[in-house]
Amino acid sequence: MIDLRRLHVLRAVDHYGTVTAAARALHFTPSAASQQIRQLGRELGVALLEPQGRRVRLTPAAQRLLTHADDIQARWELAERDLRADRDEPAGLLRLAGFPVAVTALLAPAAAALGTRHPRLVPKISEAEAAACFDRLFDGDADLAVVEAAPDEPPRDRARFDQRPLLDDPFDLVVAAGHRLAERDEVDLAEAAEEPWIVPSATCTCRTHVLSACGAAGFTPEVAHDSLNWNATFALVAHGLGVALVPRTAQAPANAAVVRLPCAGEPRRKILTVTRPGGRTAPAIAAALDELESLVPALLAG
């Protein structure tokens, strides 16, 4: 009989990339994690780890086993949901995760509505960037995540996560009130090519979207300032320190002296909902997805 805990250690090494990272996430020592995998290999009669320089990596046999391991995990979660199938009313703890704008524009209002519609449901929100959201889902610390898809990032293992589009989020050019473009109904991004620019910091996923949109319009922006959050961006723009490309889901403070201009060609980013396989059938997650989808039209209307 395979020890499912050891199988989970193997899955963690694949998810996190190294034995050390997996051990840290599982609160093991690296040697203990390696020992768990080696013991699993002895039970199966195959080697699951092999040397790679000063490290170890998963063997081809381990990669084949992982396909079955993910299926086993998915079937186990399906069994849990089946045992709760008679509970049609969403109830219990629902763990939600998302990047900052998703929390502000989507998860917070969705959680409030869920609490009103389903009093026995207890939403809990965690703010996290995409990589951490996937980690939370893998570890079982989140049930549903809302993430921003990065244009230059390869898709996550689709066998391990169920990723589906929630909305295409258009970018608007944001300028200070009184700016030469402020009275326009729409703007070609190239018209702002000579402006000083405020862009997301290098650690922000959205920076790639902004630079790609500018590149598609035929220019590389002159970066005057960078910021970690959109409120800082709006403040810098309002003080006349530059222009910015901001997703429509990022709402400006009510008193911000800025103007949003739709862009010709509508540069956009894709926002996804992510669950573990089969998770969308759970009543609580299904209810949350319905609430999120109901918020989209008003968000895109601006």
C-alpha positions in Angstrom: 0.0 0.0 0.0 1.4 3.4 -1.0 1.8 6.0 1.7 -0.2 9.0 0.4 1.8 11.3 2.6 5.0 10.3 0.8 3.2 10.7 -2.5 2.3 14.3 -1.5 6.0 15.0 -0.7 6.8 13.9 -4.3 4.1 16.2 -5.7 5.4 19.1 -3.6 9.0 18.6 -5.0 7.5 18.8 -8.5 5.4 21.8 -7.7 8.0 23.9 -5.9 10.9 22.8 -8.1 13.4 21.6 -5.5 13.5 19.3 -2.5 14.6 22.3 -0.4 11.7 24.5 -1.4 9.2 21.6 -1.0 10.6 20.8 2.4 10.3 24.4 3.5 6.6 24.5 2.4 5.9 21.2 4.2 7.9 22.2 7.3 10.3 19.3 6.8 14.1 19.3 6.7 15.4 18.7 3.1 16.9 15.4 4.3 13.6 14.3 5.7 11.8 15.2 2.5 14.4 13.2 0.5 14.1 10.3 2.8 10.3 10.2 2.4 10.7 10.1 -1.4 13.4 7.4 -1.3 11.2 5.3 1.0 8.4 5.7 -1.5 10.8 4.5 -4.2 11.7 1.5 -2.2 8.0 0.6 -1.7 7.5 0.8 -5.5 10.9 -0.8 -6.5 12.0 2.2 -8.6 14.4 5.2 -8.1 12.5 8.5 -7.8 15.5 10.8 -7.2 18.8 11.0 -9.1 21.9 13.3 -8.7 22.1 16.5 -10.7 25.3 18.3 -9.8 25.1 19.1 -6.1 21.4 18.6 -6.1 18.9 15.9 -6.9 16.1 15.8 -9.5 13.1 13.6 -10.1 13.7 10.6 -12.4 11.6 9.7 -15.4 9.9 7.1 -13.2 9.0 9.8 -10.8 7.5 11.9 -13.6 5.3 9.0 -14.7 4.2 8.4 -11.1 3.3 12.1 -10.7 0.6 11.7 -13.4 -1.0 9.1 -11.2 -0.4 11.0 -8.0 -2.3 14.0 -9.3 -5.2 11.7 -10.4 -5.2 10.2 -6.9 -5.3 13.6 -5.2 -8.2 14.7 -7.5 -10.1 11.5 -6.8 -9.6 11.9 -3.1 -11.0 15.4 -3.2 -13.9 14.2 -5.4 -14.7 11.6 -2.7 -14.8 14.2 0.0 -17.2 16.3 -2.1 -19.4 13.3 -2.8 -19.7 12.6 0.9 -20.9 16.2 1.3 -23.2 16.1 -1.7 -26.3 16.2 0.4 -25.4 19.6 1.7 -26.7 21.7 -1.2 -26.5 25.0 0.7 -23.0 26.6 0.7 -21.7 26.4 4.2 -18.4 26.3 6.2 -15.1 28.0 5.5 -14.4 29.2 2.0 -10.8 30.2 1.4 -10.3 32.8 -1.3 -7.0 34.2 -2.6 -6.1 36.9 -5.1 -3.8 39.7 -6.1 -4.4 43.1 -4.7 -6.8 44.5 -7.3 -8.7 41.3 -7.4 -9.2 41.6 -3.6 -10.4 45.2 -3.9 -12.6 44.9 -7.0 -13.8 41.3 -6.9 -13.2 39.2 -3.8 -14.2 41.8 -1.2 -17.6 42.6 -2.8 -18.2 38.9 -3.6 -17.4 37.8 -0.1 -19.8 40.4 1.3 -22.6 39.2 -1.0 -21.9 35.6 -0.2 -22.2 36.3 3.5 -25.6 37.9 3.0 -27.0 35.2 0.6 -25.5 32.2 2.5 -25.3 33.0 6.2 -23.7 29.6 7.0 -20.8 30.3 4.6 -17.7 32.0 6.0 -15.4 33.5 3.3 -11.8 34.1 4.3 -9.7 36.2 1.9 -5.9 36.2 1.5 -4.1 38.7 -0.6 -1.3 37.2 -2.6 0.4 37.4 -6.0 -0.1 34.7 -8.6 2.7 32.3 -7.6 1.6 32.4 -3.9 -2.0 31.8 -5.0 -1.0 28.6 -6.8 1.0 27.5 -3.8 -2.0 28.1 -1.5 -4.2 26.0 -3.8 -1.6 23.2 -4.0 -1.1 23.2 -0.2 -4.9 23.1 0.4 -4.8 26.6 2.0 -7.1 28.1 -0.7 -10.2 26.8 -2.4 -10.5 29.4 -5.2 -8.0 32.0 -6.5 -8.2 35.0 -8.8 -5.0 35.5 -10.6 -3.5 37.7 -13.3 -2.1 35.8 -16.3 1.4 37.1 -17.2 2.0 37.2 -20.9 5.6 36.0 -20.6 4.9 33.2 -18.0 4.3 29.6 -19.1 1.0 28.2 -18.1 0.9 26.2 -14.8 0.5 22.5 -15.0 -3.1 22.2 -16.2 -3.5 18.7 -14.7 -3.0 20.1 -11.3 -5.0 23.3 -11.6 -8.3 24.2 -13.3 -7.8 27.7 -14.8 -10.6 29.5 -16.6 -11.0 33.1 -17.9 -13.0 35.4 -15.7 -12.6 38.6 -17.7 -10.4 40.5 -20.1 -9.4 43.6 -18.3 -8.7 46.6 -20.6 -6.0 49.1 -19.9 -6.8 52.8 -19.9 -4.3 55.7 -20.3 -4.5 57.8 -17.1 -3.5 61.4 -17.3 -3.7 64.4 -15.0 -6.8 66.6 -15.2 -5.8 69.4 -17.5 -3.4 67.3 -19.5 -3.4 68.0 -23.3 -5.1 64.6 -23.9 -7.6 64.9 -21.0 -10.5 66.0 -23.2 -10.3 63.1 -25.6 -12.8 60.3 -25.8 -10.2 57.8 -26.9 -6.4 57.9 -27.4 -3.9 56.1 -29.5 -1.2 55.0 -27.1 1.5 56.2 -29.5 0.3 59.7 -28.8 1.8 59.4 -25.3 5.2 58.1 -26.5 7.1 61.3 -25.6 5.5 61.6 -22.2 7.3 60.6 -18.9 5.8 57.4 -17.7 4.9 55.8 -14.4 5.0 52.0 -14.6 4.6 49.2 -12.2 7.7 48.1 -10.3 9.9 45.3 -11.6 8.3 42.8 -9.1 4.8 43.5 -10.4 3.3 41.1 -13.0 1.5 44.1 -14.6 4.8 45.7 -15.6 5.1 43.2 -18.5 1.7 44.0 -19.7 2.4 47.8 -19.7 5.7 47.5 -21.5 4.3 45.0 -24.0 1.4 47.4 -24.8 3.8 50.3 -25.3 6.0 48.1 -27.5 3.0 47.1 -29.6 2.3 50.8 -30.1 5.8 51.3 -31.4 7.7 52.8 -28.5 9.6 52.1 -25.3 8.3 54.3 -22.5 10.6 56.7 -20.7 10.2 55.5 -17.2 10.2 58.5 -14.8 8.8 56.7 -11.8 7.7 53.2 -10.8 5.2 52.1 -8.1 4.1 49.0 -6.2 0.4 49.8 -6.2 -2.1 51.7 -8.3 -3.0 54.3 -5.6 0.6 55.5 -5.8 0.4 55.5 -9.5 -2.8 57.6 -9.5 -1.1 60.1 -7.0 2.0 60.5 -9.2 -0.2 61.1 -12.3 -2.4 63.5 -10.4 0.6 65.6 -9.5 1.6 65.9 -13.2 4.6 63.6 -12.9 3.8 61.4 -15.9 1.1 59.3 -17.5 0.3 55.6 -16.8 -1.4 52.6 -18.3 -3.8 51.3 -15.7 -6.2 48.3 -15.8 -9.9 49.2 -15.6 -10.4 47.1 -12.5 -8.0 49.3 -10.6 -10.2 52.1 -9.5 -8.9 55.6 -8.8 -9.6 57.2 -5.4 -12.7 59.4 -5.6 -10.7 62.6 -5.1 -7.9 61.8 -7.6 -7.5 64.6 -10.1 -7.0 62.2 -13.0 -8.7 61.3 -16.3 -9.0 57.8 -17.7 -8.9 57.4 -21.5 -9.8 54.2 -23.3 -7.0 53.2 -25.7 -7.5 52.4 -29.3 -6.9 48.7 -29.9 -7.8 48.0 -26.3 -4.6 46.5 -24.7 -5.8 44.1 -22.0 -4.8 41.5 -19.5 -6.5 38.3 -18.7 -7.8 37.5 -15.2 -8.4 33.9 -14.3 -10.2 31.9 -11.7 -8.3 28.9 -10.5 -9.3 25.9 -8.5 -8.1 22.4 -8.0 -9.6 19.9 -10.5 -13.2 19.3 -9.8 -13.4 22.1 -7.2 -15.9 24.1 -9.2 -18.7 21.7 -8.4 -18.5 22.3 -4.7 -21.5 24.4 -3.7 -19.5 27.1 -1.9 -17.0 27.5 -4.8 -19.9 27.5 -7.4 -21.6 30.3 -5.4 -18.4 32.3 -5.2 -17.9 32.0 -9.0 -21.4 33.1 -9.7 -20.9 36.2 -7.5 -17.5 37.0 -9.2 -19.1 36.7 -12.7 -22.0 39.0 -11.7 -19.5 41.8 -10.8 -17.7 41.8 -14.2 -20.1 43.9 -16.3 -20.1 46.8 -13.9 -16.3 46.7 -13.6 -15.7 46.8 -17.3 -18.2 49.7 -17.7 -15.8 51.7 -15.6 
